Every structure is written in C-alpha cells, then in structure tokens.
C-alpha cells in the first residue's frame, strides 16, 4: 500500500485489508516523504501488529520521485509469491486473499469496483484497475520499474501493456469487489495545488511516452475513455 499524505481513508483501508483477509499476510506500506502524522500512525500500527496473523514491513522514500517510484521499491523488497498492490483509499471484500491465490497463475487480477458516484460494478476497459490489482511477484519484478518522468499520475497503461508482453491474462474478478474513493488522498487541502500541477505535468509526459511507443492513448481523450 502506498501512502502519499495520510487521510482517514488510509485508516479505513488498513482496517479493511486486515479484517477481510483469510490467511496470514505480509502488509507492506510504502511512504513518500512522510510528515510527522504519517510517521506517528506508522508507529501506532507497528505497536499493534500481530506476528501470528499478519506481518508489517515498510519503506520510506525521501527523494522527490513521489508515488510512482514507491511502487518500484517492491522490486527490492522480500515479499510473498503473490502481491496485491493497493492505493490507500479502498475497501475490499471478505477473503480476497484466498480468492486471489486460487486464480493468480499467469494473470493480473483486478477486482470489480464501485465508487461514491457509481452504483454499478466498474472496471477499466483494456487496462488494469490502478487502485487494486494482484499478480505474482516474479512477473511484477519483470514489469517494473515505472518511468520516473511520471511521478504521481498512476501509469496503469504501461502496467497493462507490459503484462501482456509477459503473456499474462488481464482478468476482472467477479467474486472480489472493492470500493474506491476516487483518489481522495490527493485532495488533501495542504497539498492539492502541488498535486494538480504535478498531474498536469505527468499528463504531458505520459502522452509523449505513449506516442513514442505507438500505443493507444485513451486516458487523455475523454470521448474514448469509458467504464463498463
């Protein structure tokens, strides 16, 4: 789980992940230049972790690479065979871990999801669910790193295409759901202007990179962007 600047959504996500798992998990938290609040919350979690039920580890990034580079640290860290990558603004359904393990071979698994503004099931067409997806660690290591020129706006298009190049099937799971708060973490009033400027710059860089690779560019074409 990446944490840019913590909000109450982060607490909700942690509770959901720990409450709804069936088996023991390694819970890895990646923090980007945390403020005092993030550090204090991390220590609270450390003091209450149950090694018989879940194990906590974390990585703190002090550079200016922001969230996208946080994901790249997963390549350096010891994890289990299967990795569920999440934003810190979701909730997930019961026994998600066992259901993922049962279906993970040669796949990128994407839970169907809901948002505060949609009452029906959603998934991203021809892409991954950027806020919650799972794959085996050996393939994640091949797909990473994410380009450092795109710092904050998540590059799910690249993950999708790289996964296909590794012959992985992109699957929308019908038995695992998550609720996504539409990246509310980035709406923190203390950093919102900085975030918007970075996203604008990331959009320009993303478009350049997509054109260089002759790949479709739906993200910045509202007419073609859709959910089903």
C-alpha positions as CSV (number, residue, x, y, z in Angstrom):
1,X,0.0,0.0,0.0
2,X,1.4,3.4,-1.0
3,X,0.7,6.4,1.3
4,X,1.3,9.9,-0.1
5,X,-0.3,12.0,2.6
6,X,-2.4,10.2,5.1
7,X,-6.2,10.7,5.5
8,X,-8.9,8.9,7.3
9,X,-9.3,6.8,4.1
10,X,-6.0,5.3,4.9
11,X,-7.2,4.0,8.3
12,X,-10.3,2.6,6.5
13,X,-8.1,0.8,4.0
14,X,-5.9,-0.8,6.7
15,X,-8.9,-2.0,8.7
16,X,-10.5,-3.4,5.5
17,X,-7.3,-5.3,4.4
18,X,-6.7,-6.8,7.9
19,X,-10.4,-7.6,8.7
20,X,-11.2,-9.2,5.4
21,X,-8.2,-11.4,4.8
22,X,-8.5,-15.2,5.5
23,X,-4.8,-16.1,5.9
24,X,-1.7,-14.5,7.3
25,X,-0.3,-11.8,5.1
26,X,2.7,-9.6,4.8
27,X,1.5,-6.0,4.9
28,X,4.0,-3.6,3.2
29,X,3.5,0.1,3.5
30,X,5.4,2.5,1.2
31,X,5.5,6.1,2.4
32,X,6.5,9.1,0.3
33,X,8.4,11.8,2.3
34,X,6.1,11.3,5.3
35,X,5.1,14.2,7.5
36,X,5.0,13.7,11.3
37,X,1.4,12.4,11.2
38,X,2.3,9.6,8.8
39,X,5.3,8.5,11.0
40,X,3.2,8.6,14.2
41,X,0.5,6.5,12.5
42,X,3.0,4.0,11.3
43,X,4.5,3.6,14.8
44,X,0.9,3.0,16.1
45,X,0.5,0.2,13.6
46,X,3.9,-1.2,14.5
47,X,3.0,-1.4,18.1
48,X,-0.2,-3.3,17.4
49,X,0.9,-5.7,14.8
50,X,0.2,-9.4,15.4
51,X,3.0,-11.5,14.0
52,X,0.8,-14.7,14.2
53,X,-1.8,-13.2,11.9
54,X,0.0,-10.5,9.8
55,X,3.5,-9.2,9.4
56,X,4.3,-5.5,8.9
57,X,7.2,-4.0,6.9
58,X,7.6,-0.6,5.3
59,X,9.8,1.5,3.1
60,X,10.2,5.3,3.5
61,X,11.2,7.3,0.4
62,X,12.9,10.6,1.0
63,X,13.6,11.6,-2.7
64,X,11.3,13.7,-4.9
65,X,10.2,10.8,-7.1
66,X,6.7,10.6,-5.5
67,X,4.2,7.8,-5.6
68,X,5.1,6.0,-8.9
69,X,8.6,5.4,-7.8
70,X,7.3,4.0,-4.5
71,X,5.9,1.0,-6.4
72,X,9.3,0.4,-7.8
73,X,10.7,-0.3,-4.3
74,X,8.6,-3.5,-4.3
75,X,11.1,-5.0,-6.7
76,X,13.8,-4.6,-4.0
77,X,11.7,-6.0,-1.1
78,X,11.2,-9.6,0.0
79,X,7.5,-10.4,-0.4
80,X,5.3,-13.4,-0.7
81,X,4.8,-15.1,-4.1
82,X,1.6,-13.2,-4.7
83,X,1.4,-9.4,-4.4
84,X,-1.8,-7.3,-4.1
85,X,-1.0,-3.7,-4.9
86,X,-3.4,-1.1,-3.5
87,X,-3.9,2.6,-3.0
88,X,-4.6,3.8,0.5
89,X,-8.2,4.8,-0.3
90,X,-10.1,1.5,-0.9
91,X,-12.1,-1.1,0.9
92,X,-12.2,-4.8,-0.2
93,X,-14.4,-7.8,0.2
94,X,-14.0,-10.8,2.6
95,X,-11.4,-13.5,1.9
96,X,-9.9,-11.6,-1.0
97,X,-6.5,-13.1,-0.3
98,X,-7.7,-16.7,-0.7
99,X,-9.7,-16.0,-3.8
100,X,-6.8,-14.2,-5.4
101,X,-4.4,-17.1,-4.6
102,X,-6.8,-19.6,-6.2
103,X,-6.8,-17.7,-9.5
104,X,-3.4,-15.9,-9.8
105,X,-1.4,-18.1,-12.1
106,X,-0.3,-16.3,-15.3
107,X,-2.8,-13.4,-14.6
108,X,-3.2,-9.9,-13.5
109,X,-6.3,-9.9,-11.3
110,X,-8.5,-6.8,-11.0
111,X,-11.4,-6.7,-8.6
112,X,-14.6,-5.2,-9.9
113,X,-15.1,-1.9,-8.1
114,X,-17.6,0.8,-7.0
115,X,-17.1,4.5,-6.4
116,X,-19.1,7.1,-4.4
117,X,-20.6,8.3,-7.8
118,X,-21.5,5.0,-9.4
119,X,-24.0,2.4,-8.1
120,X,-23.0,-0.3,-10.6
121,X,-19.9,-2.5,-11.0
122,X,-17.0,-0.9,-12.9
123,X,-13.8,-1.9,-14.5
124,X,-11.3,-0.2,-16.8
125,X,-11.6,-1.4,-20.4
126,X,-8.3,-2.5,-21.9
127,X,-6.4,-1.6,-18.8
128,X,-5.8,-2.6,-15.1
129,X,-7.6,-1.3,-12.0
130,X,-4.9,1.1,-10.9
131,X,-6.1,1.3,-7.3
132,X,-6.1,-2.5,-6.7
133,X,-4.6,-5.3,-8.7
134,X,-2.7,-8.6,-8.0
135,X,-0.1,-10.6,-9.8
136,X,2.8,-13.0,-8.9
137,X,5.9,-11.3,-7.7
138,X,8.1,-12.9,-10.4
139,X,6.1,-11.0,-13.1
140,X,5.9,-7.8,-11.1
141,X,9.7,-7.8,-11.0
142,X,9.8,-8.0,-14.8
143,X,7.2,-5.3,-15.4
144,X,8.8,-2.7,-13.0
145,X,10.2,-0.1,-12.9
146,X,7.7,2.6,-13.8
147,X,9.3,5.5,-15.6
148,X,10.5,8.2,-13.2
149,X,9.3,11.0,-15.5
150,X,5.7,10.3,-14.4
151,X,5.7,10.9,-10.7
152,X,2.2,10.9,-9.4
153,X,-0.4,10.1,-12.0
154,X,-0.5,6.3,-12.0
155,X,0.8,4.7,-15.1
156,X,-1.7,1.8,-15.4
157,X,-1.5,1.8,-19.2
158,X,2.2,0.7,-19.0
159,X,1.5,-2.0,-16.5
160,X,-1.3,-3.3,-18.8
161,X,0.9,-3.5,-21.9
162,X,3.9,-4.8,-20.1
163,X,1.8,-7.6,-18.5
164,X,0.6,-8.5,-22.0
165,X,4.1,-8.7,-23.2
166,X,4.8,-11.2,-20.5
167,X,1.8,-13.2,-21.8
168,X,-0.3,-12.5,-18.7
169,X,-4.0,-12.5,-18.9
170,X,-5.8,-9.4,-17.6
171,X,-8.8,-10.7,-15.6
172,X,-11.7,-8.8,-14.0
173,X,-12.6,-10.8,-10.9
174,X,-16.3,-11.4,-10.4
175,X,-16.0,-12.6,-6.9
176,X,-13.8,-9.9,-5.4
177,X,-15.0,-6.3,-5.1
178,X,-13.5,-3.1,-3.8
179,X,-14.8,0.3,-3.1
180,X,-12.6,3.1,-4.4
181,X,-12.8,6.6,-3.0
182,X,-11.6,8.2,-6.3
183,X,-8.1,9.0,-5.1
184,X,-9.2,11.3,-2.2
185,X,-5.8,11.1,-0.8
186,X,-4.6,13.6,-3.4
187,X,-7.3,16.1,-2.3
188,X,-5.6,17.0,0.9
189,X,-6.0,20.8,1.0
190,X,-2.5,21.3,2.2
191,X,-1.0,19.8,-1.0
192,X,-3.8,20.0,-3.5
193,X,-2.2,22.7,-5.7
194,X,1.1,20.9,-5.8
195,X,-0.7,17.7,-6.7
196,X,-2.7,19.3,-9.6
197,X,0.4,20.9,-11.1
198,X,2.2,17.5,-10.9
199,X,-0.7,15.7,-12.6
200,X,-0.8,18.3,-15.4
201,X,2.9,17.7,-16.0
202,X,2.5,13.9,-15.7
203,X,-0.3,14.0,-18.3
204,X,2.1,15.7,-20.8
205,X,4.9,13.2,-20.1
206,X,2.5,10.3,-20.4
207,X,1.3,11.4,-23.8
208,X,4.8,11.7,-25.1
209,X,5.8,8.3,-23.9
210,X,2.7,6.6,-25.3
211,X,3.3,8.2,-28.7
212,X,7.0,7.1,-28.6
213,X,5.8,3.5,-28.1
214,X,2.9,3.8,-30.7
215,X,0.4,2.7,-28.1
216,X,-3.3,3.8,-27.8
217,X,-3.8,7.0,-25.7
218,X,-7.3,6.8,-24.3
219,X,-6.5,8.3,-20.9
220,X,-6.4,11.9,-22.2
221,X,-9.2,11.5,-24.8
222,X,-12.5,11.8,-22.8
223,X,-14.6,10.6,-25.8
224,X,-12.8,7.3,-25.8
225,X,-12.3,6.9,-22.0
226,X,-15.1,4.9,-20.6
227,X,-16.1,2.4,-17.9
228,X,-18.2,-0.7,-18.4
